Amino acid sequence: MAAPSKHVVFDVVGTCVSYEAFYEAIEARLGEKLRANHIGTRIFGYAWMEAGEREYTYLSLSGHYVKCFDCLHAVFYRTLWQAGIPEPRKFATDEDRDYLLACYRTLKLRPGIAECFARLRNAGFTVWAFTAGDTPRVAGYLAAGGVDMPEENFVSCDTIGIGKPEPSSYKFILDKFKREGEEAETWFASAHMWDSAAAKRNGFKGAWVSVWEKEPCAEIFGEMDVVADDPVSMADKIIAF
């Protein structure tokens, strides 16, 4: 009997690529003005991303799928308002927003991602990418970092019109393995605990790397099969599991 096929599905944005280029752009463009209003650039950037991703998720759950990047575009001024800016459209401009979003398209790979993928592939795993972002942008992050991801192994929520963490989004990926007609060992790897936990509840083994969130908050998400501090260690732990 043939050995089970082995797969690791990676989230990309935040997991394989860092947000640092985005934070640096906020600092360069609006940092001085934000600090004059007692607002840190990192917490503003975090709030903006989190607000955009929340609206993206809620829209998908309501049956009205909107691309994640479009949600980020829409909530810029709202986030400034919530941060304490009384007149956001006098504080910043559409040009500021568009510049920052353009910089978001230039995010760089996290250290160790290429070696992480290589170790998994050398151990017989097929590596996949599953992202809420649009394919040209997110696939571009990997390509710019010199990491190979075959087109057939790259899946965007935009393609299926369902956002993570809806259970059916993970089922879509699992069904790809089932169509192979054989048993499969399937892992989902992310730096977002909500993502790894949702995947684990829906048929995957769960791996989480602490490079983004630092704290796993297992008391609300549950325990993962693998927890690691960096991508290479995560690969090694998956292989050894």
C-alpha positions in Angstrom: 0.0 0.0 0.0 1.4 3.4 -1.0 2.3 5.8 1.8 -0.1 8.7 2.4 0.6 11.9 0.4 1.8 14.7 2.7 0.7 18.4 2.3 1.4 21.6 4.2 -0.9 24.5 3.4 0.5 27.9 4.3 -1.2 31.2 4.9 0.9 33.9 3.2 0.3 37.4 4.4 1.7 37.8 7.9 2.9 34.2 7.9 5.3 34.0 5.0 5.7 37.7 4.5 6.2 40.4 7.1 4.2 43.6 7.6 7.3 45.7 8.3 7.4 47.5 4.9 3.8 48.7 5.6 4.7 50.0 9.0 7.8 51.7 7.6 5.7 53.4 5.0 3.2 54.7 7.6 6.1 56.0 9.6 7.6 57.8 6.6 4.3 59.3 5.3 2.3 60.0 8.5 4.5 59.2 11.4 5.2 62.8 12.6 1.6 63.8 12.2 0.3 60.7 14.0 2.7 61.2 17.0 1.7 64.9 17.2 -1.8 63.4 18.0 -0.3 60.8 20.5 -0.9 57.9 18.0 1.8 55.4 17.4 2.4 54.4 13.8 2.5 50.6 14.6 -0.7 50.6 16.5 -2.4 52.6 13.8 -1.1 50.2 11.1 -2.3 47.2 13.2 -5.7 48.8 13.8 -6.1 49.6 10.1 -5.2 46.0 9.0 -7.4 44.4 11.7 -10.4 46.6 10.8 -10.0 45.8 7.2 -9.8 42.1 7.8 -12.7 42.2 10.2 -15.0 43.8 7.6 -13.7 41.5 4.9 -14.6 38.5 7.1 -18.0 39.9 8.2 -18.9 40.6 4.6 -18.0 37.1 3.5 -20.0 35.6 6.4 -23.0 37.7 5.3 -22.8 36.3 1.8 -21.4 39.4 0.2 -17.7 38.7 -0.7 -15.5 41.7 -1.2 -11.8 41.5 -1.8 -9.7 42.0 1.3 -7.6 44.8 -0.3 -10.8 46.7 -1.2 -11.8 46.5 2.5 -8.5 48.0 3.5 -9.0 50.8 1.1 -12.4 51.6 2.4 -11.7 51.7 6.2 -8.7 54.0 6.1 -10.5 57.2 7.2 -12.7 55.3 9.6 -9.6 53.9 11.3 -8.1 57.4 11.7 -11.4 58.5 13.3 -11.3 55.6 15.8 -7.7 56.4 16.5 -8.7 59.9 17.7 -8.4 62.1 14.7 -11.5 64.4 14.7 -11.3 65.3 11.0 -9.6 62.4 9.2 -10.1 63.8 5.7 -8.3 67.0 6.7 -5.5 65.0 8.4 -4.8 62.7 5.5 -5.5 62.5 1.8 -6.5 59.9 -0.8 -2.9 60.2 -2.0 -1.6 59.3 1.4 -3.9 56.3 1.5 -3.0 55.1 -2.0 0.7 55.5 -1.3 0.4 53.4 1.8 -1.6 50.7 0.1 0.9 50.7 -2.8 3.6 50.0 -0.2 1.5 47.2 1.2 2.0 45.5 -2.2 5.8 45.5 -1.5 5.8 43.3 1.7 9.0 41.1 2.0 9.4 37.5 2.9 10.1 36.6 6.5 13.6 35.2 7.2 13.7 31.4 6.9 10.7 30.9 4.6 12.7 29.6 1.7 14.5 27.1 3.9 11.2 26.1 5.6 9.7 25.3 2.2 12.8 23.5 1.1 13.0 21.3 4.2 9.3 20.3 3.9 9.7 19.5 0.2 12.8 17.4 0.9 10.9 15.5 3.4 8.2 14.6 0.9 5.6 17.3 1.6 3.8 19.2 -1.1 3.7 22.9 -0.1 0.6 25.0 -0.8 -0.4 28.6 -0.3 -3.9 29.6 0.7 -4.6 33.4 1.1 -7.4 35.8 1.6 -5.4 38.2 -0.6 -5.6 38.6 -4.4 -3.5 36.2 -6.4 -1.3 38.7 -8.3 -0.3 40.6 -5.2 0.3 37.7 -2.9 1.9 35.4 -5.4 4.1 38.4 -6.2 5.4 38.5 -2.7 6.6 34.9 -2.9 8.1 35.4 -6.4 9.9 38.6 -5.4 11.5 36.7 -2.5 12.7 34.0 -4.8 10.4 31.3 -3.4 8.8 28.9 -6.0 5.1 28.3 -5.6 3.6 26.4 -8.6 0.4 28.1 -9.8 -1.6 24.9 -9.3 -0.6 25.0 -5.6 -1.7 28.6 -5.0 -5.3 29.2 -3.9 -6.9 32.6 -3.2 -10.2 33.1 -1.4 -11.0 35.5 -4.3 -11.1 32.4 -6.6 -13.8 30.6 -4.5 -15.6 33.7 -3.2 -15.4 32.5 0.4 -13.2 34.0 3.0 -11.3 32.3 5.8 -12.2 31.2 8.4 -15.4 29.9 6.9 -15.3 26.1 7.2 -16.1 25.6 3.6 -13.0 27.5 2.6 -10.8 24.9 4.3 -13.0 22.1 2.9 -12.2 23.4 -0.6 -8.5 22.7 0.0 -9.1 19.4 1.6 -11.2 18.3 -1.3 -8.2 18.8 -3.6 -6.3 16.1 -1.6 -9.3 13.7 -1.5 -9.5 13.8 -5.3 -6.2 12.2 -5.4 -8.0 9.0 -4.3 -5.6 8.2 -1.4 -5.1 8.9 2.2 -3.4 12.3 2.9 -1.5 13.8 5.8 -2.6 17.4 5.8 -1.3 20.4 7.7 -2.2 24.0 7.9 0.5 26.5 8.9 -0.1 30.1 9.9 1.2 32.9 12.1 -2.5 33.7 12.8 -3.8 31.5 15.5 -7.5 32.0 14.4 -6.5 30.6 11.0 -4.5 27.5 12.2 -7.3 26.8 14.8 -10.1 27.1 12.2 -8.2 24.8 9.9 -7.6 22.3 12.7 -11.3 22.3 13.5 -12.0 21.5 9.9 -9.8 18.6 9.1 -6.2 19.7 9.2 -3.4 19.3 11.7 -2.6 22.7 13.0 0.8 24.5 13.1 1.3 28.0 14.5 4.5 30.1 14.4 4.8 33.0 16.8 6.6 35.5 14.6 3.5 37.8 14.3 1.2 37.3 17.3 3.8 36.3 19.9 1.1 35.0 22.3 -1.0 31.9 21.2 -4.0 32.7 23.4 -4.6 28.9 23.5 -7.3 29.5 26.1 -9.7 30.7 23.4 -8.2 29.0 20.3 -7.2 25.6 21.6 -3.9 23.8 21.4 -2.1 23.3 18.1 -0.2 20.1 17.1 2.9 22.2 16.4 4.0 25.5 17.9 7.2 27.1 16.9 9.1 30.4 17.2 10.3 30.6 13.6 9.5 29.1 10.2 12.4 26.6 10.0 11.7 25.2 13.5 8.0 24.9 12.4 9.1 22.8 9.4 11.3 20.6 11.5 8.5 20.0 14.0 6.0 19.1 11.3 8.4 16.6 9.8 9.1 15.1 13.2 5.5 14.9 14.3 
